[in-house]
Amino acid sequence: MEFLEGKMKFNEKLLEIIVCPECKAELKLTPDNTGLRCDQCKRVYPIDENGIPHLLLEEATVEE
């Protein structure tokens, strides 16, 4: 894995196999690389400093 601003970079190959836990739609990396966004239900799942996405509903935020 690569480092990005002192953090490990998220492995974008995972986007081929993971989906939103709530609605099973495709996830996309946020522009600032700090989360994974579902365009269908508008949830954003955080990515921690080790590049690991937290795909728990209780850790997600919902955007407008």
C-alpha positions as CSV (number, residue, x, y, z in Angstrom):
1,M,0.0,0.0,0.0
2,E,1.1,3.6,-0.6
3,F,1.1,6.4,1.9
4,L,-0.9,9.5,1.4
5,E,-0.2,12.5,3.7
6,G,1.1,10.2,6.5
7,K,-1.7,7.7,6.0
8,M,-2.0,4.5,4.1
9,K,-3.8,4.8,0.8
10,F,-7.1,2.8,0.3
11,N,-6.7,0.0,-2.1
12,E,-9.1,0.9,-4.9
13,K,-9.2,-2.6,-6.2
14,L,-11.5,-3.4,-3.3
15,L,-14.2,-1.3,-5.0
16,E,-14.6,-4.1,-7.5
17,I,-15.9,-6.5,-4.8
18,I,-17.4,-4.4,-1.9
19,V,-20.9,-2.8,-1.9
20,C,-22.9,-0.7,0.4
21,P,-24.0,-2.8,3.4
22,E,-27.4,-1.0,3.4
23,C,-28.6,-1.1,-0.2
24,K,-26.0,-3.3,-2.0
25,A,-25.2,-0.5,-4.5
26,E,-21.7,0.3,-5.8
27,L,-19.4,2.5,-3.6
28,K,-17.1,5.2,-4.9
29,L,-14.1,6.9,-3.2
30,T,-14.8,10.4,-2.0
31,P,-12.8,13.2,-3.6
32,D,-10.7,13.7,-0.5
33,N,-10.0,9.9,-0.2
34,T,-11.4,9.7,3.4
35,G,-14.5,7.7,2.7
36,L,-16.6,5.5,0.4
37,R,-19.8,7.0,-0.8
38,C,-23.0,5.2,-2.0
39,D,-24.8,7.3,-4.6
40,Q,-28.1,5.4,-4.0
41,C,-28.6,5.8,-0.2
42,K,-26.1,8.7,0.2
43,R,-24.2,7.0,3.0
44,V,-20.5,7.7,3.4
45,Y,-18.4,5.1,5.1
46,P,-15.1,6.3,6.7
47,I,-11.7,5.0,5.8
48,D,-9.3,4.9,8.7
49,E,-5.6,5.9,8.8
50,N,-4.6,2.4,7.8
51,G,-6.6,2.5,4.6
52,I,-9.3,0.2,6.0
53,P,-12.9,1.1,5.2
54,H,-15.4,0.9,8.1
55,L,-18.6,-0.5,6.5
56,L,-20.7,-0.4,9.6
57,L,-24.1,1.4,9.3
58,E,-23.5,3.0,12.7
59,E,-20.2,4.5,11.6
60,A,-21.6,5.9,8.3
61,T,-22.9,9.4,7.8
62,V,-25.7,10.3,5.4
63,E,-25.2,13.2,3.0
64,E,-27.8,15.3,1.4
